[in-house]
């Protein structure tokens, strides 16, 4: 089975939104870039034709179309909610959680924990290429990861009393403890 069919089956609506976003990225019509990357053909660094006024008007129209399309973009918060819904669907169906789903869920939570609590970037990690050159503490990734962890923890705590099978219950308690430790490190 191809990975795309597995993703479609597991994530459904979220996968369709991601695919639509990817298709929009391939469309070069709304591109309005800078001159900073001379190797990117989408970036224009001179007028089209011999009328700079007309070229500027086309640029403004293009920018307006881009802004309109971005207002319909798939947001990170929507993606987080859709991922959580697909990966943790047992919480809403109240079904026991098999070993494969428990492993998937733990990987998801561990990844969110790493995003919520990134290791500080040091000179050594930058020199060795292991760290990001961007300051990972000044973007929204940490906030979105913590939002996802808090939301998931609320659902887990609400579902725990319903689960009677030992493995699902132990799994949910473990994940709840991991989230608590990540959100309130002491």
C-alpha positions as CSV (number, residue, x, y, z in Angstrom):
1,X,0.0,0.0,0.0
2,X,1.4,3.4,-0.9
3,X,2.1,5.9,1.8
4,X,-0.2,8.4,0.3
5,X,-3.2,6.1,0.5
6,X,-2.4,5.3,4.1
7,X,-2.2,9.1,4.9
8,X,-5.5,9.7,3.0
9,X,-7.2,6.9,5.0
10,X,-5.8,8.0,8.4
11,X,-6.1,11.8,8.0
12,X,-8.8,12.3,5.4
13,X,-9.8,15.9,5.5
14,X,-6.4,17.1,6.8
15,X,-4.6,15.3,4.0
16,X,-6.9,16.9,1.4
17,X,-6.1,20.4,2.8
18,X,-2.4,19.7,2.8
19,X,-2.5,18.4,-0.8
20,X,-4.4,21.6,-1.8
21,X,-1.8,23.8,-0.1
22,X,1.0,21.9,-1.9
23,X,-0.8,22.3,-5.2
24,X,-1.1,26.1,-4.5
25,X,2.7,26.3,-3.8
26,X,3.3,24.8,-7.3
27,X,1.3,27.6,-8.9
28,X,3.7,30.3,-10.0
29,X,1.0,32.9,-10.8
30,X,0.6,34.4,-7.4
31,X,4.4,34.5,-6.6
32,X,5.7,37.8,-5.4
33,X,9.2,37.3,-4.2
34,X,12.3,39.3,-3.6
35,X,15.5,39.7,-5.6
36,X,17.5,37.9,-2.9
37,X,17.7,34.5,-4.6
38,X,19.0,34.8,-8.1
39,X,18.6,31.1,-8.7
40,X,14.8,31.1,-8.1
41,X,13.1,31.8,-11.4
42,X,10.0,33.0,-9.6
43,X,11.8,36.0,-8.3
44,X,11.6,38.9,-10.7
45,X,14.3,41.6,-10.6
46,X,13.3,43.7,-13.6
47,X,10.2,45.0,-15.3
48,X,8.3,42.9,-17.7
49,X,8.3,44.7,-21.1
50,X,9.2,48.3,-21.5
51,X,6.5,49.9,-19.4
52,X,7.5,50.0,-15.7
53,X,4.1,51.5,-14.7
54,X,2.2,48.6,-16.2
55,X,4.7,46.1,-14.6
56,X,4.1,47.8,-11.2
57,X,0.3,47.6,-11.7
58,X,0.6,43.9,-12.5
59,X,2.8,43.4,-9.4
60,X,0.2,45.0,-7.2
61,X,-2.7,42.9,-8.7
62,X,-0.5,39.8,-8.2
63,X,0.1,40.7,-4.6
64,X,-3.6,41.3,-3.9
65,X,-4.4,37.9,-5.3
66,X,-1.8,36.3,-3.2
67,X,-3.1,38.0,0.0
68,X,-6.6,36.8,-0.9
69,X,-5.4,33.2,-1.3
70,X,-3.5,33.3,1.9
71,X,-6.6,34.2,3.9
72,X,-7.9,30.7,2.9
73,X,-4.7,29.0,3.7
74,X,-4.5,25.9,6.0
75,X,-3.3,27.2,9.3
76,X,-0.9,25.5,11.6
77,X,-3.6,25.4,14.3
78,X,-5.9,23.6,11.9
79,X,-3.2,21.2,11.0
80,X,-2.5,20.4,14.6
81,X,-6.2,19.8,15.3
82,X,-6.5,17.5,12.3
83,X,-3.4,15.6,13.2
84,X,-4.6,15.1,16.7
85,X,-8.0,14.0,15.5
86,X,-6.5,11.4,13.2
87,X,-3.8,10.1,15.5
88,X,-5.9,10.1,18.6
89,X,-9.3,9.1,17.2
90,X,-9.7,6.4,19.9
91,X,-10.3,9.2,22.4
92,X,-13.5,10.1,20.6
93,X,-14.6,6.5,19.7
94,X,-13.8,5.2,23.2
95,X,-12.1,2.1,21.6
96,X,-9.1,0.3,23.2
97,X,-5.8,1.4,21.7
98,X,-3.7,-1.3,20.1
99,X,0.1,-1.4,20.3
100,X,0.7,0.2,16.9
101,X,-1.6,3.1,17.6
102,X,0.0,3.5,21.1
103,X,3.4,3.7,19.5
104,X,2.2,6.3,16.9
105,X,0.6,8.3,19.6
106,X,3.8,8.3,21.7
107,X,5.9,9.4,18.7
108,X,3.4,12.2,18.1
109,X,3.6,13.4,21.7
110,X,7.4,13.1,21.9
111,X,7.7,15.2,18.7
112,X,5.4,17.9,20.2
113,X,7.4,17.9,23.4
114,X,10.6,18.4,21.5
115,X,9.0,21.3,19.6
116,X,7.7,22.8,22.8
117,X,11.0,22.5,24.6
118,X,13.7,23.0,22.0
119,X,17.4,22.6,23.0
120,X,19.1,25.9,23.0
121,X,21.2,26.7,19.9
122,X,24.9,27.0,20.9
123,X,27.9,28.1,18.8
124,X,29.0,24.4,18.7
125,X,25.7,23.2,17.2
126,X,25.7,26.0,14.6
127,X,29.4,25.3,13.6
128,X,28.6,21.6,13.3
129,X,25.5,22.3,11.4
130,X,23.2,20.5,13.9
131,X,21.3,23.7,14.9
132,X,19.1,26.0,13.1
133,X,20.4,29.3,12.1
134,X,17.1,30.9,12.9
135,X,16.2,31.6,16.5
136,X,13.7,28.8,17.3
137,X,12.4,30.6,20.4
138,X,11.0,33.6,18.5
139,X,8.5,31.9,16.2
140,X,5.1,30.3,16.8
141,X,6.2,26.7,16.8
142,X,6.6,26.5,20.5
143,X,3.2,28.1,21.1
144,X,1.4,25.8,18.7
145,X,3.2,22.7,20.1
146,X,2.2,23.7,23.6
147,X,-1.4,24.4,22.5
148,X,-1.5,20.9,20.9
149,X,-0.2,19.3,24.1
150,X,-2.6,21.1,26.4
151,X,-5.6,20.3,24.2
152,X,-4.5,16.6,24.0
153,X,-4.0,16.4,27.7
154,X,-7.5,17.8,28.4
155,X,-9.0,15.1,26.1
156,X,-6.9,12.3,27.7
157,X,-7.9,13.4,31.2
158,X,-11.5,13.4,30.1
159,X,-11.2,9.9,28.5
160,X,-9.2,8.2,31.3
161,X,-12.2,7.3,33.5
162,X,-13.9,5.6,30.5
163,X,-11.0,3.2,29.7
164,X,-11.1,-0.1,31.5
165,X,-8.5,-2.2,29.6
166,X,-5.2,-2.1,31.4
167,X,-2.9,-1.3,28.4
168,X,-4.9,1.6,27.0
169,X,-5.3,3.0,30.5
170,X,-1.6,2.7,31.3
171,X,-0.7,4.3,27.9
172,X,-3.0,7.3,28.6
173,X,-1.7,7.8,32.1
174,X,1.9,7.6,30.8
175,X,1.2,10.1,28.0
176,X,-0.6,12.4,30.5
177,X,2.5,12.3,32.8
178,X,4.9,13.0,29.9
179,X,2.8,16.0,28.9
180,X,2.7,17.3,32.5
181,X,6.4,17.0,32.8
182,X,7.0,18.8,29.5
183,X,4.6,21.7,30.2
184,X,5.8,22.1,33.8
185,X,9.4,21.2,34.0
186,X,10.8,21.6,37.5
